[in-house]
């Protein structure tokens, strides 16, 4: 769980980072405490974006239903920092493709930002901290 994943956060990170984490609007509220904990780490700044889906015509949507176009529309002209963290549930299983067939590369190019796909709470934390290797036991 996120609670366990955020239990052993460092006080600060050596290389300051700013990144954005994107989820469906319906779950944003539940993830705010995790985001706040991450932002208490000195040198780390995480923007949490909870997006609606115009594609499905739904304001309150789960993360897994967000499409490439939803992300493009929702994040265009936003200050996203240096990396975009996207949960893997947005992608078709085993493919770097969103439900509307936009590729991760296309979105990355359109928003002019590197994208990192994350699978779990631990990966969110590690990606946020900029750790290439896992700092927490699964």
N, C-alpha and C positions, 0 to 999 in steps of 0.2 A: 504493500500500500504506500501511498504518498507519505503518510505519517512516518512510517519506518524508513522510507527512502531519504527523508529530510532530517533524520535524527542526528546524523554524524557530519553535518556540513562544516566545512572549514570556516574560520573567522574571516579569512580573506583569501583572494587568489592572486598569484604572482602577475599574471597577465590580464589586465582589465578587459572585460568583455561586455558588449551590449547585444542582446539578441531578442527575437520575438518568438513567442510560442502561440500557436493558433489552435483553437478548439471550436466546437459548435457552441452557439450562444447558450444553449440549454445547460451546458455543464460549466460554463465560465465561473459562475458564482461559487461552485464547490471547489474550484481550483485556486481561488484567490488566496486562501491561507498559505498554500504551498508556494505560490508566487511571492508572497510577502516574505516568507522565510528565506527564499533564494535571494531576494533583494537586500536582505540583511547582511549577506556576505559582502565584505568590502571589495570593491572592484568589479562587482557583478550587477548588471542591470538587465532585468527581463521585462519585456512588455507582453502582457497577456491579452490576446485578441479573441473575443468570442463573437463569431460571425453568424449572421442569418444566411439562409439559402434562397436566393432569388430563383435559382434553377428549379427547386422543388416548390417555390412559393411559400416557404415556411420561415417565420421569424425565429421561432424556438426550434432549433434543429440539433440532432446529435452530431458529434464530430465526424463519424463515419459517412455521413451523407453530404458533407461539403464537397463541392466540385472544384476543379481548377478555375473555372470562371468565377465562382463564388469568392475564391481566394483572391483572384486578380482584382475583382471589383471592390472587395472589402479592404484590401491592403494597399491598393494603388495610392500613391502620394502620402502614405504613412511613413513615419520614421521607424524603420524596422531594425536599425542597428546593423551588425555585420553578418548575422546569420539568422535564417528562418528555421525554426524547429517545427516539424509537422508530424503528427502521429500517423503511424503506418496504416491505421484503420481507414484513412481517407483513400487509400490506393486499392486498386483491384489486386487480389491476392497474387503474390509472386511477380507483379509487374509494376514498373514505375509510372503507372497511368492512373489518372483520376477517373471517377465514374462517367465524366463527360468526354473521356478519351484524350483530354489534354495530358501531356507528359510532364513529369517533374522538371525536366530540362526546359521545356517551353515556359513554364511558370517562372522558373529561376531566371531565364533570359528576360522575360517580360518585366519582372520586378527588379531586375539587376541586383540580385542577392543570391549568395550560396544557400542551398537548402539542405538540411540534414533531416533524414527520416528516422523517427524514433519509435521503438516498439513498446516500451514499458516505462513505469515510474522511474526505475533506476536509470534508464537511458536518458530520460528527460533531465534528471539531476546531473548526470555525467556530461551530457551535451552542454548543459547550461554552464557548468563549471569549466568547460573547455578541456575536459580530460579525454584524451584519446583512448586511454585504457580505463577499465572500470575501477572505480575506487571503492565500490561497495559490494559486498557479497550478495548474491541473489538468494 
